[in-house]
């Protein structure tokens, strides 16, 4: 379950057509991050070292992500949803280039997805950041986007995002990690492995893990073997079912497909239990 053998990881990447993502060994496994969005851990041990350009850490006040220079999309994005992040700020729709990337990297622009058949699919959703205009605007950076099939983005994932916020409205808080793997999705124009003349990878699968707690303090230490964890893995295809619950899986399965360690901040015994379970809880 923990870090996959390098050969197996490389073989999976070769089969799925991904460009290599370097997962840096974790030497501080039990170190709790001061960043709330990394409470559950840093799944690939992304770093701000520019030499790790396909596992490059970007920390925003609103979310944290690992970015791939060669694929021009995030590997994963992690964020916290609670009442402190939700308010009445309107959707900004100010899609824009992320100028915080190194100067010599290709930077995705809002027009890079035009006529591609794929949506500019948010990882951290706009509606999860409505406390202020600044927070909402931050979700429209193109480093928070990936090519997402319209049906997948507007229906399946939108429904799961709405359910997540409904949990917060009921007094819960949710830690979310979302990512992708594989190459080749099916949008409104048919199948494609890349867009923008090969610069932007179209993922084959899109996944998400949610850890749900009653609102409170000292969150990491309140996670137990009985904490509800939802793991979802969907094909990035038009025609995907709008019912996200049909795609429930285990954290273990997502880790096996990606090579990541998704709940690394938790004690090993709790990880083993939570990561092996398929959620059977309510969906609305």
N, C-alpha and C positions, 0 to 999 in steps of 0.2 A: 504493500500500500504506500509506504514512504518512498522516497526518491527512486525513480525507476532506473534500471541499469542503462548506462549511456548507449550501449549498442541497441537495445530495444527501442529507446526513445528516438534515436536517429533513424531506425528502420521504419517506425510509425510515421515520422515526418516525411521520409522518402515516399512512402505509399500514398500519403495524403497530398503531396505536392507542396507542402509548406516550405518556406525558406527557414533555415536554421535559426532557432531561438535558443540562445545560450542561457541555461539555468545555472546560476552561480551557486556553489555549495553554501549552505547556511551554517555559519560558524556560531551564530547567536540564536539558536533555536528557541530558547526560553525568554529572550529579551522582548519585553512588551513595548511596542512602539508608542511614542507620545502622540502620534497622529491618529485621531479617532478613526479615520478611514482604513487604517492598517491594524485595527484592534485584533483581527483574526489572523494576522500575519501577512507576509509578503510572499505570495504564492510561487514566484519564480526567482525570488531574491534579486529583483531588479535593482539597478544601481545607477547613480548619476555619472559614473565613469563613461566617458564618451566612447571608449573602446568597446563597450558592450552595447553597440548601437542597435542590436535587435532585441535588447532587453533593457531598455533605457527608462529610468524612473522619472516620472513627472509628478510632482506633488502640487496640487492646486488646493486652495482652502476648501473647495467644495467636493473634491474627490481625488483619488490617487490612481495612477495608471502605469503600466509597463507598455512602452511603445516600441514598435518595430520600424526602423528606418527603411529596411528593404521592402516591407509589405505595406508601409504607409497607413497602418491601422494599429490600434492598441491590441496587445496580446490579451490583456485583461484590464478591467477597471473596478475599483473597490470604493464603496461609499456607505455612509450611515444615513438611515432615514429615521427621523424622529420628529416630534412636534416642534422642536427648535429649528428645523429646516423648512417647515411648511408655513405658508402665510398667504398673502393675497397679491403678490407681485405678478403682473401679467407676463405671458410668454413673449420673449423678446424677438425671436426669429432672426437674430443677427449672426447667422452663420459666418465664420471668418477663419482665416489662417491663424495657426498658433505660432506666433513669432518667438516664443520661448525655445523653440527647437534650435539646435546648432545652425549657424549661418550657412554652412555649405550643404545642408540636407535639403532634399526636395520637400517642399511644404504644400500639402493639399489645400486647395482653394475651394470656396463654395461652389464654383462652377465645374469642379472636377468630376462631379457625378451627373452632370447634365446629359440627358438622353441616353443614360447608361442602362435604364430599366431597373435600377436599384435606388432605394431611398438612402438619404443621408441618415442612417440609423443611429440614434443616440445609444450610448451605453448607459451612462448616468442620465436619466430622463429629465427633461425640462421641468416637468410637474413635480419632481422630487426636490426641486430647489426654487421655492416660491417665497422665501422669507424676505428677499430683497431683489431688486432689479439686478444688482451686481451678481448675486448668486445664480439667478436664472440665466443671465447672459453668459456666464462661464460654461454652461452646458452646451453652448453652440460653437465652441472651439472645434475645429475639424479633427483634432487629435482625440476627441471623444466620439468620433463617428466611425462607422464601418458600412460597407455596401450591404444593405439588407433588403431582401425580397419584400415588395410592398405588402403582400398578405401577411407575411411574418411580422413586419414592423407595426403595421396599423391595426392588426387584429390580435394575433396570438400574444405578442409581447405587450401590446397596449393593455390587454386584459389582465395580464399578470402584474403589470405596473400599477394598474388601478386597484387590484386586490392588495398589493403591498401597502399602498397608502390607506386603504380601508382598515388595515390592521393597526396602523398608527392612530387613526381616528378612534379606534376602539381601545386605545391605551397601551399599545405595544410599541416597540421600537425594533428596527430591522437592520441587520448588517447584510450588505449585498456585495457579491463578487460576480462579475459577468465577463465572459470572454468568448472566444471562438477557436476553432481548429479546422484543419483541412482546407482544401482549395477547390472552388467551383460551386457556385450557387445558381439558382434559376430565378431570374427576375421577369419583369413584364415583357422584355425583349428576347426571352429565352435564356439558355445557359451561358455562363461566362466564368472564366477562372480569374480574370483581371479586368479592370477598367482603366481609363485614362492612359491608353497606349502601354499597358503593362505595368504602370507605376503603382497601382493600388490593387491589392489582393482581394478577391471575393471569397469569403470563407464558406466552407461547406456546411459546417454545424455551428450553432450558437447556443451557449449554455449560460446558466445562472444558478447561483447558490444563495439561499436566503437563510439567515439564522435569526430566529424570532424570540424576543424576550419581552416580559412586561416592562414598562418604562420604569427606569430606576437608575442607580449609580453602580459603580464598580462592575461594569457589564461583563468583562471577561471572566471574573470569578463567580458570576451568577449562571454561567453556562454549565449545564449538567448533562448527564447521559439521557435525561428526559426532555431536554430542550428540543423544540420543533425545528427541524431543518428541512427545507424544500430544495431539491436539486432538479433542474430542468435541462433537457438537451433536445433541441429541435433542429430539423433540417432547414437550411436557409433557402427555402423554395416557395414560390407562389403555389397556392393550392394547399398549403399546410393548414391543418385543422386549427380553428380559432380557440379551441378548448385546450389551454396550456396544461391542464392536469393529465392529458393523455401522454404527455412527454416526461412524466416524472421518472427519475432514475436515482442512482446513488452518487454520492460524492466520490466514492471509490472509482466508479466507472468513468467519471469526468477526469479524475486524476490519472487514470490509466491511459486515457486518450490524449491527455495534454502533457503529462510529465510533471505537473505542478503539485505542490503541497498546500492544499487550500485552507486548512484550519490549523496551521502549524503552531499557533500560539497556545492551543489547548493542550492539556496533559494527554499523553499518548493513549491512556485507557479510555478517556472520553472520546477522543478522535475515532478510535476503532469502532465504538458503538454508533456514534452519530453518522459516520461516513458510510456505514454498511446498510443503513436503513433507507427504504423507499417511503416517502411521506404518504400518508393515507388520510390526512386531515381535510378540513373543509376547504372549499375553493371559492367561496363568496360569503 
